[in-house]
Amino acid sequence: MNTRGRYESKVQKIGLSLDAFSTGCLVMFLLLFVPYVSAGDNLVMWFLPLTCIVPFVVMPIVYMIIHRFDTLLFGRYHLCMPLSAFAAAPFFVIAWSASGAGGAKSLLLFFSVLLFISMIMIYRYCAFSVRARLSNIGIVDRFLFYDVFCAVGCVAAVGAFAGFLHYDGSTAHINTAYVMGGVAVLLALIQYLITFYNIPRLGGRRVESIKSVFAAFYSGMDVKLYLSALLFEAAFATCAALLVYFAVTLDVGIYGIIGVAATVIAVFGVFACLCAKLVVHRSMLLSIMNVVYIVLSCGALTLLAAFGKPGGGTLAGLIISAAIVGVGGAAAVRQTKLRLITVKPRVTTGTVFILSELTMLAAAGIAMLVAAIVATVFNATLSVTAFIYGFASAVLLATAALILCVLPSKRVGPETTYAPTVNHTATRAPTDVTHA
């Protein structure tokens, strides 16, 4: 038995998954950024959704650049992968130190968030491409070490914030950002060193025009199918973002706020793993369940906004709602990945991965927009009933997504007729889609 070979193989699998830690940074943004920004200049909140839309333009161009140049010295992805991770970290830290009133701080906040999101998207795509080639893991397949580092990143974000909040609430955000950014950079460097000598140096150029690369990403996309996937994720992102903000306004205490955020993350993580194992077909039942989850959580939160008062009962209601959001969010994310496999003809694993990441960003952008409306109304009225508008918006988003599911698709028919192993727009199974 080759013990050394087994050891090296396991080390490589761990190294391939280290980029998953950056999920903690993204979760920190979704759950904590709304109350953080709303405490300062609320005007900038109206522009933050744009930071989640710009990558729709950036990523096709980055994709073209990566594949256009012959990078035999570093490999196609190993030059961009660490550089983008190193660039993302300082902008992540700046974003958590720029809150406050004033035009200069608002601009700094906006552009730091924009650059962080763009850089982290590039890093995650390059890391995925390396992982896909060395592990032969597809878009919808489970990868144990990746799930582990996703969980570690999310737990680190909430745990570090809880610790710093207990020590000094005024510096909790920036100190947590330092920890998360520093660890993400360190892991990116380790990932680079572990995988650099294992992946073939991809030579040759793929010469494409900007027009053709945008067509490769978006042309022929089933708009109804895509919008349905996006709106389901947006509904849960909206509910999750408002949930923590709501807990802050209800003054349930430091540990109450942390408990709500931790519940969303923990339940989402557990059910994301279960969904990856058990949910292999897209079905109308799953869409209906997503709507039920949203209605239950938003209904409970609406009752708390209308009749709840600070206290144990209110905190219990928030935690129960957080658990429901976690379950539904995991199902929605899994459903989106399955849908994007057949969302357009001639897809590749790289295209599907980028579309999946862009969809999550767009969902976060919609959540930020709804949060900006809620924050504006709340600051004007100083009444928690302002959150009812946000929760109602989440229900409307999920309802619209369900309606789009019912409408027939141009190519693949109603949602109940296809599974991930049946691709009506290509002849390959999802796990065999061309890597690119």
N, C-alpha and C positions, 0 to 999 in steps of 0.2 A: 504493500500500500504506500502510495506516494504522499506522505504526510505534509511535506513541504508544498507540493502542488495544491493540496486541499486548502492549506493555510493561505497561500497566495490567492487562490480563487475567492475565498471568503473575504479577504482584505479588499480585493478588487470590487466585489459586490457592495461592500460597505462604502468604499470610495465613490462608486457610481451614484450613490444615493445622497451624498452630503448636501447637494443643492436643495433638497427637500426642507432643510432647516429654514430657508428663506420664506417658507410658508408662514412661519411665525411672525415675520415682519409684516406680511400682507394682512394677516389676521389682526395684528395689533392696529393697523390702519383702519380696518373695517369696524372694529368694536370700540376703539378708544379715540379715534380721531375726531369724531363728531362732537362729543362733549369738550374735547380739548380746544377745537377751533371755535366753538360757540361761546366759549368764555372770553374770547378776544373780539376780533373784527369779524362780524357776521357777514359782511359784504363779500369776503373772499370765498365763503361757502358756495355762493352762487356760481363761481367760476371753477371750483374744484372738479365738477363733473367733466370739464373739458380735458383734464389731465388723464382721464380714463378713456377718452375717445381718440386722442392724438396717436396712441400706439397702433390704431387701425391703419394709419398712414405710414408710421415709422417701420413696423415690422416687415411688410413686404419689401421695402427698400433695403432693410438690413439683410433680409433673406437673399436678395439679389446680390448684394455686396459680398456676403460670405461665400456664395457659390460662383462668383464671377472671377475671383482671383486665385491663382495657383500658389498655394501656401504650403509647399512641400516641407519647409523647415519646421513649422509648428503643427501641421495638420490643418484641416479646414476649420475646425472649431476651437482648437486649443490656444489660439491667439486671442480671440474675442472672449472666450469663457472667463478667464481670470480678470482681464482688463475691465469687462463690464461689471463684474462683482466688486472689484476695487472702486470703481466709479460710483456704484450705487450706494455704498456705505456712507460716505460723507454727506450725500444729499439726503439720505434717510435721517441722519443726525440733525442736519440743518432744519429739516421740516418740523422736527419736534422742538426746535428752539426759536422759531420765528413767529409764534403766536402773539397777537396783540394788535391794538389799533394803530393805524397809520399806513400810508400808501407804500412806503418802502418795505415794511414788514410783510404786508399783504403780497407784494410782488415776490419777495424772497420766499414766502411760503408756497406760493403758486408754482414758481419755477423749480423749486427744490423737489416738490412732490412730482411734478412732471418729469424731471430728469431721473428721479429715483425709479419711478414706474417704468420708464423707457429702458433704463439700464438693467433693472431686475428682470424684465421680460427677455432681453437679449441673453442674459446669463442663464436663465432657466431654459430657454430654447436650445442653446449650445450644449448645456449639460444633458438635456433630454436626448439630443442627437447622438452624443457620445454613448449614453446609456443604451439607447436603442441598438446601436451597432455592436456593442460589446456583450450585451445580455440577451439580445433578441426578444426584449419585452415590448409588447404592443401597447396601443393606447388604452385599451380597456382591461389589460391584464393586471394582476396583483403583483406587487414587488415588495416583499416583507420589509426589507431594510429602508425602502423609501417611505413606507407608512410609519415606520418607527421614527425616522428623523423628522417627518411632518409633525408627529405627536410631540417629539422633543422640542421642536421650535415653538410650537404653540404653548406648551407648558412653560417653557423658558420665558416667553413674552409675558404671560399672565403672572408667573411666579416672581419674576424680577420686578414687575410693576407693583405687585403687592408688597414686596419687601421695601422698595424705595418709597412707596406711598406711606407705609408705616413709619419710615425713618424721617422723611421730609416730603410732604405732599407737593410743595412748590417745585421740586426738582425731579419728581418721579418720572415724568415723561422723558426728559432729556437723558437721565441716567439709564433708563431702560433702553433708550435708543442707542446709547454708547455700547451697552452690553450686547444687544442683538446685532448691531452693525459690526462690532469687533469680532464676534464669534462667527458671523456669516463670512467675513473676509478670511478668517483663519481656515475655516472649512473649505472655502473655495480654493485656497492655495493647496491644501492637502489633496483635494479632489483632482486638481491639475497635476500634481506630482505623481499620484497613484496611477492615473489613466494615461499620462502623456506617452509612455513607451509601449502601451498595449494596443492602441488603435492604429490602423494603417494610415499612412500619410496619403491623403486623397489629393491627387494631382488633377490637372486639367481644368478647363474653364467652362462654365455654363453661361454663355453670352446671351443675355436676355435684356430687352428694353424694359423701361419702367412700366410702360403700358401692358406688356405681355405678362410681367410678374404680378401686377394687380389683377389682371384677368385670371391668372392661375389661382389666385386666392379667392376671388369673389365672383367671377363669372359663372353663370349656371347654377348659382346657389338657390336652393329651395327656400324662398323667403319665409313662407309660412312655418315650415319646419324649424328654421333657425330662430325666428321671433318667438315661437312657442317655448323653445329651450331657454332663450334669453329671459323672457318674462317670468318663467318659473324661478330661475335663479335670482332675478331682480326682486321678486316678492320676498324671498327668504333673506336676501341681503338687506333689504329695507327693514324688515322686521328685526333682524339681529342688530343692525346699527342703531335703530331707535330704542331697542330694548335696554341697552346699556345707558344710553342718554336719559331714558325714562327713569332708570334706577337712580341716576345721579340727581335728577330733579326731585325725586321723591325723598331724598335724603335718608336712604336706608343704611348709611354708614359705609365705611371703607370696606369692611369684610363682606357686606351685603353686595356692593358693586362688584367686587372681585368674584364672589360666589356666583353671581349671574353670568359674568363673562366666562368663568371656568366651566359652568354647566353647559353653555352653548358649545364650547370647544370640546369638552369631554364626550358629550353625547354625540356630537357630529363625528368625532374621530372613531368612536366605536361603531356607529351605524354606517359610516363610510366603508369600513372594512367588511362589515356584513353585506352591504349592498354590492361591493366588488365581488364577493363570493357567490351571493345568491341571485342577484338581479342580472340576468344575462339576456333578457328580452325586453324590448320596449313594449309597453302595454297601456291601454287606456285606463286600466285599473290603477296603475302607478300615478298617472296624471290626476285622476280623481282623488287619490289618497293625498297627493301634494296639496290640492285645494282644501281638503279637509283639515290637514295640519295647519295651514295658514289661517283658516276660519277659526279653528279652536284656539290657537295661540293669540291671534289678534282679538278674538272675542273676549278672552280672559283679560287681556291687557286693556281693552276698552272699558270693561267693567271696573278695573282698578283705577283707570283715569277718571271715571265718572263718580265712583263711590269710595275708592280706597283712600286710606290714610296711612301715614308712616307708622310702621309697626311690624310685628312678626307675621301677621296675616298677609300683609302686602308683600313682604319679602318671599314668603312661601309661594304666593301667586306668581311672582316674577320668575322664580326658579322653575316652577312647573312649566310656565310658558317658554322659558329658555330651553328646557328639555324637548319640548314639542318642536321648537324651531330647529334644534339640532338634528332631530330625526328627519324632519321634512327637508332640511337643507341638504343632508347627505343623499337622500333619494333624488332630489332635483339635480345635484351635481352628477350623480351616476347616470341619470337619464340623459343629461346633456351630452356626456361623452359618447353614449350609444347613438344618439341622434346625429352627431356631427360626422360619424363614419359614412353616412349616406346622404349628407346634406348637399353634396354636389358631385358631379362626375370627376374622374381622374384625380382623386385625392391621394395624398401621400401621408405618411405618419407625421412628417414635419408640419405639413399644412394643417392637419387635424389638431395637432398639439397646440399650434399657435392660435388657431381659431378657438380652441377650448379656453386658453388663457385670456384671449381678447374678450370672450363672452363673459368670463368672470369679472374682468375689469369693467365692461359695459354695465353689468349688473350692479357693481359697486358704484359706478357713476350715477345710475338711476337712484340708488339708495341715498347718495350724497345730495342729489337734487331734492328728493322728498324731505330729507333732513333739513335742508336749507329753508324750505317752506315752513316746516314745523318750528325750527328755531326762531324764525322771524315772527311767527304768530305767538309763540311762547314768550318771547322778549317783549312783545307789545301788550300782551294780556296778563302775563305772569300766572297763567292757569295751565295746569297739566292736561286739561281737556284739549289743548292744542294737539296733543299726541294722537287724539282720536282720528284726526285727518290723515296722519301718517299711517296708522294701522288700517284705516279704510282704503288707502292707496295700495297697500300690500295685498289686500283682498281683491281689489280690482285688477291688479297686475296678474294674480294667479288665475282669476276668472277669465281674463282675456287670453291667457296662455291655454287654458282648457278649451275655449272656443276655437282657437286656432288648431288644436289637436283634432277636433271633430271635422273641420273642413278638410276635404280631400286634397292630397298632395298631387302635384303635376306628374311626378315620376313614380313614387313608391306606394301610392294609394293610402288608405286610412292607416292610422298609427297602429292598429291592432294586427296588421297583416305582415309585419316584418320584424326580423330579429337581427342581432349583430352579425350573425354568420351568413345572412342573405343580403347581399349588396346589389340592389337593382340598378345602380349606376356604374358598377364596375364588376369585374369577374373575380376579384380577389376577396378572400376573407379578411376581416379587419386586422388580424394579427399578422397577415402577410402583405399588407399594403406597402408599397414601395417606400423605403426610407429615403428621406430627403430633407 
